[in-house]
Amino acid sequence: MESLLNHRPKILVVDDEPTNLRVLKLMLQDSYQLAFAKSGEEAIVLAAKENPNLILLDVMMPHLNGFETCTRLKANTATNRIPVIFVTALKDEVDETTGFDAGGVDYITKPLSPAIVKARVKTHLSLVHAEELKSTRLQIIQKLGRAAEYKDNETGLHVMRMSHYSYVLAKAFGFTQEQAENLLNAAPMHDIGKIGISDAIMLKPGKLTNQEFEIMKRHPVIGAEILGGSDFPLLQMARTVALRHHEKWDGSGYPDGLYGENIPIEARIVALADVFDALTSKRPYKEAWTVEAALDYIREQSGKHFDPALVLLLEQEIESILDIKTRWAENTQESAGG
């Protein structure tokens, strides 16, 4: 039972009045782990030490008031992600604005109502849990991407560059910020299906036979199977990218020969970003193309391999693309390519 209690969310309660601390303790002790501080200075130390899930912070305290305490908590990387709810008798709108500017997420006014306190605490802890869950899922996706790299000759920097190229193109195309960020994080999954292809084919130094290439062409479907069955938007996008990034605008791609706008836009973006970086990067089997040569090839493939509208966006955003290329260069020679 004790171990289960230790897994309850932890709340740091901060107030210079012992009576207020006792009141909040009675309201919350049955559902949460509690820590207490009687000053802003003590709260800053305890928050870094205890890493609570939430802080209930009195405003009117001597020496360091609640707003100043919150500002310091938000300035510290060890505590800046902890949500702070101000507990105060103040009702002045200016004071509320000051609190939100300091980084607080909510106010609870005195005298305290148990129902309101519990509801506000539960709501904000639910938001924390949702954010933690999103972060955990993202970390899993990133680690899956790293796993795929071990099966390929391509480097992690290639995946980083093409993901950021995809983000730039998505924003230029009209994606929302959230959609573009999802694509940034989904793009590294495009070749996850290569995990299911044998090393004899993946690591073969020479050209693949027709039979071997047919096996290699199964990796989009394998990737979709690995990433399928989720209601998480990021994983849904990653599945689409994995399954469709080898489809071509003219219908000559695989696995299903989709053409034109039947190919999901996120897959069309990743296909272009992936090829542009592959062309302009040095590999054991080839030298890096110049940017001009790569763009010439991509223009020639506009309407064949690539969506013509995206080719125009690539040219429009080329300065941003080249900034990314330089930032994530494999070495000094590659960063100067083009």
N, C-alpha and C positions, 0 to 999 in steps of 0.2 A: 504493500500500500504506500509505503514511504517513497518508493521510486516513482510511482504514479503521481504523487503530490509534487515531486520535484520537477515534473514535466509540465506543470501548470504555468501559464504565462506569469512573468514577473513584472510587478509594477513598483516603481519608485515614487513614494509620496513625499512631497516636500512642503513643509509649513513650519513657521516659527512658533505657532501656537500648539502646545501639546494637546489641548482639547480637540482641535481640528484633526490632528493625527489620529486620535482615538476614535473619532466619529467615522473617519474613512476606513480605519481598520475594521470596525464592526461591520461596515457595509460590504467590504471586499474580501475579508480573510477566508471565507468559506470557498471561494472560487479561484483565488489567485495567491501566488507567492508575493509577499510584500517586503519592501525595504523602506526605511524611513530616514529622512534628513531634516534637520531643523534650520538650515541656512542654505543660501545659494552656493556658497563655497563648498560646503559638505556635499551638496547634491552633485556638483561637478565631479568631485572625487569618486563618489559612490557610483555615478552613472558609468564612468570609465571602468570601474572595478567589477560591478555587478552585471553590466550590459542588460538592463531591463528591456522589456518589450514595449513599455509605455511609461511616461512620466506624468504625474499629476502635480502641477507646480503652482504654489501660491504666488500671487503678484506682490502684495504689500509685505515685504520683508525688509528688515534693517540691513545696512551695509550693501548688499547686492540684491536688488529686487528681482522679481520673476522675469521681467523682460530682459534685463542684463544677463541673468543666468542662462536664459534660453539662447541668447545671442552667442554666449561663450560655448554652450553645448553644440550649437550648429557650426561653430568655427573649428571644432575638434573632429578630425576624421574618425576617431574612435566612437563618437557619440552623435554625429550629425544625422544619422538615419533613424534615431529613436524619436517617435512622435511625442510631442509635448501638448498636453491639455492644460490650459490655465484655469485655476480655481480661484475665484475672486468675487468680491462684493461690488466691484466697479461695474457701472453700466454705461459709462461714457463711450460713445462711438469712436472717439479719438483714441481712447485706450485700447479698444478692440483692434483698431487698425495697427497700432503700435505692436500689439502682440502677434498679429499675423505677419507683420514685417519682420519681426524677430525670429520667425520660423515656427510659431505655434500652429496647431491644426484645429483647435476648437477651444471653446470657453464653457465652463460650468460655473453658474453663479450661486453665491451663498444667499440665504441658507440652503444647505444641500438637501436635495430630495434623493432618497435611496434609489428610486426607480429611474430617475434621470441619470444619476451617476453610473449605475450599472449599464444602462442602455448605451450611453456615450462610450464608456470603456469597451463594451462588447463590440460596438460598431468599429471603433478604430483598431482594435486588435484583429478584427476580421480583415480589415484593409491591409494590416501588416502581414497577416498570414497569406493573403492573396499575392502580395508582392514577393514574399519569400518563395511561394510556390512557383511563381513565374520565373524568378531568378534560378531556382533549382532546375526547372525544365530547360531553361536556356543553357545552363552549365552542362546538362546531359547532352543536349544537341551539339554543343561545341566539342565535347569529348568524343561523340560519335564521329564528328568531322575529322578529328585528329586520328581516330582509328582508321578511317578511310585513307588518309594520307600514307599510312604505313604500307598500304597495298599498292601504292602508285609511285611513279618516278617524280611526280610533281611535289613541290615543296609547300610548306605551310604558308610561306610568303605569297606564293601564287594564289592560294585560296583567299588569303587576306586581301590581296589586290583586287581580284575579280569580284569579291563580295562588295567591296567599296565602290568599284565601278558600277555594279548593279544598283547600289543605293543611289548614286548620282543619276543614272539613267531613269530609275524609277521616279525620283523627285521631278526630273525634267518632263517625264511623261504625264505627271499629274497625280501620282500616288500621294495619299496623306502621309504625314510624318510617321504615324504608327505602321501603316502598310509598308513604307519604305524601310523602316527599321526591321520589320518582320522579314523582308526580303534580304536585308543585310545579314541577318542571322540564319536564314534558311539556305542561302546560296552555298555555304560550305558543305551542305548535304547533297549537292547535285550528283556526286559520284559515290555515294555511300554504298550503292549496290555492288561496287567492285570488291567489297568484302567477300561476296559470294562467288567470285571468279577465282579459279585456281592460280597458284603462284606460277605454275609452268607457263601460263598464258600471260599473266600480268607482268612477270619479270623477264619474259623472253626478250633477248637483246635484238633479235632480227625482226623482219617483217612477219606478221601473222599470216598463216594460211587462211584460205577462205573458210574452212571449217572452224578454225580458231576464232576468226573474226565474228562468225555467227554466234559463237558462245559468248564472246565479249559483248555483243549487242544485247545480251540478256540483262546487262547490269541495270538499265533503267527500271525494268520490271522488278528485279530483285530489290532495288532501292525503295520502290513504292511499297513492296510487301513489308520491308523493315519498318517503314515510317507510317504505314496505314493504320486505320482504326482509331484515330485520335480525334477528339472534338476540340483540341487546342489549335487555334488559328495558325500559330507559327508552324506546328508540325504538319498541318494540312497543306500550308504553302510549301513546306520542304518536300512533302510527298509529290506535289504537282511538279516542282522543279526537277526532282530526281527522275520522275517518269517521262517528262516531256522535253528535257533540254537538248535531246538529239533529234527532235523533229525539225523539219526545215520548211521555210515559207512556201516553197514550191511543191511540197508533198513528198519529197524524195528521202525524207529522214526516217527514223525508226523510234519506237517499236511499231507504231500504228499508221505511219504515213499521213499524219494530219497535215493540213496546209492552211496558210493564211491565218486569219483571226480565229480559226478553230483551235489553234495552238494557244494555250493560256499565256497572257501577256508576261507573267513573271518568268515563265520558261523561255520566252523569246528574248527577254532582257538578259537572263543568265547565259544563254547560248552565245550572244554577241559579246558579253563581257569576258566570258571564258576564252573564246577564240582570240579576241584582241590581246589578252594577256599572254596566251600561249604563243602567239606569233611573235610578240615583242620580247619574249624571255628566252634566255639561253638554256638549252637542254643538253644532256650528254650526247644526243644524236643530231643536234643542229645548233647553229648560231642564232642569236636574236636578230629578228628583222628590224629594220629601222621603222619608226612610227609612220613615216611617209609610205613605205612599202606595204605595211600592214593596212593602212587606210585605203590604199589603192586596191588591195585585194578585197577588202570588205565592201568597197563601192562596187567592185565587179560582181560580188556575190549578193548585192542588194536585189531583192525580189527573187532570189534563188534560195540561198541559205538563210538570209536574214530579212527581217521586217524592214522595208524601206524607210518607214517613219523613224525607226530606232537608229538606223544608220545615220540619218540626218541629225538626230539628237546626239549621237556619239561625236560627230564633227562639231556640233554646237558646244558641247561640254568638254572638248578636248583639253582645255587648259586645266580644268579640275581633275580630269582623268590623269594627266601627266604629273600633276602635283602628287596624286596618290602613288603613281608609279615610282616617283623619286623617293617618297617617304618610306615605301616598303620595298626598296630595291634589294636584290640579292647581293650586289656588290657595286663598287663605284663605276665599273665599266657599263653595267646594265643601266644604271641611273642616267648615264649620259647618252644612251641609245636613242637615235632619232635626231 
